[in-house]
Amino acid sequence: MRFACLLADGFEDVEALATSALLRRAGFEVDFFSVYNTKKVVGSFHTVVTKLLNMRSLSADDYDGLFLPGGKAAFGLRENLVVKKIVLDFYQQNKWMLAICAAPTIYGVLGILDGKNYTSFPGTEKEMGKAIRVDAKAVTDGKFITARSAGSVYEFVFEIIKTINGEKALEQFKKNIVY
């Protein structure tokens, strides 16, 4: 299982990096793409990521899903035409759509979460169109898996593992990380 993760300056460090690290421990592949095709991206708390792929080379055909971390970057990404096109490409191909914190608003403004359950950072619900807010740390509805905040990273990862690989895989993962 392979995910593309979009990063831009101001991404939420823990949401992007801890989620990716835990998913990699669970056997998933996660590739980082620079939204603005830069050689480095700096997180909200000054973590620098340099092993980046150029977003121009991103094709939904090559991935099983898309992962969008939150942070201040999410507010700019939801207005970015290239990001919108990529999101819609993944959605139209029925790929996994992962987002945490403010990032579910990217799906919300596109209307692709309308009628679906989701969770996101408190206060972002006004950007979610006709999506149905659930008060939980992580929520799955079809191919969408969303999470509330940096404080929900473990629940987000657990929800991804359980939904995609099953309860047994999740229990083994928890045992392996001594959770």
Residue pairs with C-beta under 8 A, 6 or more apart in sequence:
1 27
1 28
1 29
1 64
1 65
1 96
1 164
1 165
2 28
2 29
2 30
2 31
2 62
2 63
2 64
2 65
3 23
3 28
3 29
3 30
3 31
3 63
3 64
3 65
3 66
3 67
3 96
3 98
4 31
4 33
4 58
4 62
4 63
4 65
4 66
4 67
4 90
5 16
5 20
5 30
5 31
5 32
5 33
5 66
5 67
5 68
5 69
6 33
6 35
6 55
6 66
6 67
6 68
6 77
6 83
6 86
7 16
7 32
7 33
7 34
7 35
7 41
7 49
7 52
7 69
7 73
8 34
8 35
8 36
8 41
8 73
8 76
8 77
9 36
9 41
9 42
9 43
9 73
10 42
10 43
10 44
10 71
10 72
10 73
10 76
11 41
11 43
11 44
11 69
11 70
11 71
11 73
11 74
12 43
12 44
12 69
12 70
12 71
12 73
12 100
12 101
12 150
13 43
13 44
13 45
13 47
13 71
14 150
14 153
15 69
15 70
15 71
15 100
15 101
15 103
15 149
15 150
15 153
16 32
16 43
16 49
16 69
16 71
17 43
17 47
17 49
18 153
19 67
19 69
19 100
19 153
19 156
19 157
20 30
20 32
20 67
22 153
22 154
22 157
22 177
23 30
23 157
23 160
23 161
24 30
25 173
25 176
25 177
26 157
26 161
26 165
26 169
26 173
28 160
30 67
31 53
31 63
32 41
32 49
32 51
32 52
32 53
33 52
33 53
33 54
33 55
33 58
34 40
34 41
34 52
34 53
34 54
34 55
35 41
35 55
35 73
35 77
35 80
35 82
35 83
36 55
37 54
37 55
37 56
38 52
39 50
39 52
40 48
40 49
40 50
40 52
41 48
41 49
41 52
42 48
42 49
43 49
43 71
44 71
44 72
44 73
55 82
55 86
58 86
59 89
60 66
60 86
60 89
60 90
60 93
60 95
61 93
63 90
63 95
64 95
64 96
65 90
65 95
65 96
65 97
65 98
65 143
66 86
66 87
66 90
66 95
66 96
66 97
66 98
67 98
67 99
68 74
68 77
68 87
68 98
68 99
68 100
68 103
68 104
68 106
69 99
69 100
69 101
69 103
70 99
70 100
70 101
70 102
70 103
70 120
70 121
70 149
70 150
71 101
71 102
72 102
74 101
74 102
74 103
74 105
74 106
75 102
75 105
77 83
77 103
77 106
78 84
78 105
78 106
78 109
78 127
83 106
84 106
84 110
87 97
87 106
87 107
87 110
87 112
88 110
88 112
90 97
91 97
91 107
91 110
91 112
94 143
95 143
96 143
96 145
96 160
96 164
97 107
97 112
97 143
97 144
97 145
98 144
98 145
98 146
98 156
98 160
99 106
99 107
99 120
99 144
99 145
99 146
99 147
100 146
100 147
100 148
100 149
100 150
100 152
100 153
100 156
101 120
101 121
101 147
101 148
101 149
101 150
102 120
102 121
102 124
103 120
104 113
104 118
104 119
104 120
104 124
104 128
104 131
104 146
105 120
105 124
105 127
105 128
107 113
107 118
107 131
107 144
107 146
108 118
108 120
108 124
108 127
108 128
108 129
108 131
109 127
109 129
111 129
111 130
113 128
113 129
113 131
113 144
114 129
114 130
114 131
115 130
115 131
115 132
116 131
116 132
116 141
116 142
116 144
117 131
117 132
117 133
117 134
117 139
117 140
117 141
118 128
118 131
118 132
118 133
118 134
118 139
118 141
118 144
118 146
119 133
119 134
119 135
119 136
119 137
119 138
119 139
119 146
119 147
119 148
120 128
120 133
120 146
120 148
121 148
121 149
122 148
125 133
136 148
137 147
137 148
137 151
137 152
137 155
137 156
138 145
138 146
138 147
138 148
138 152
138 155
138 156
138 158
138 159
139 145
139 146
139 147
139 159
140 159
140 163
145 156
145 159
145 160
145 163
147 153
147 155
147 156
147 159
154 179
158 170
158 173
158 174
161 169
161 170
161 173
162 169
162 170
173 179
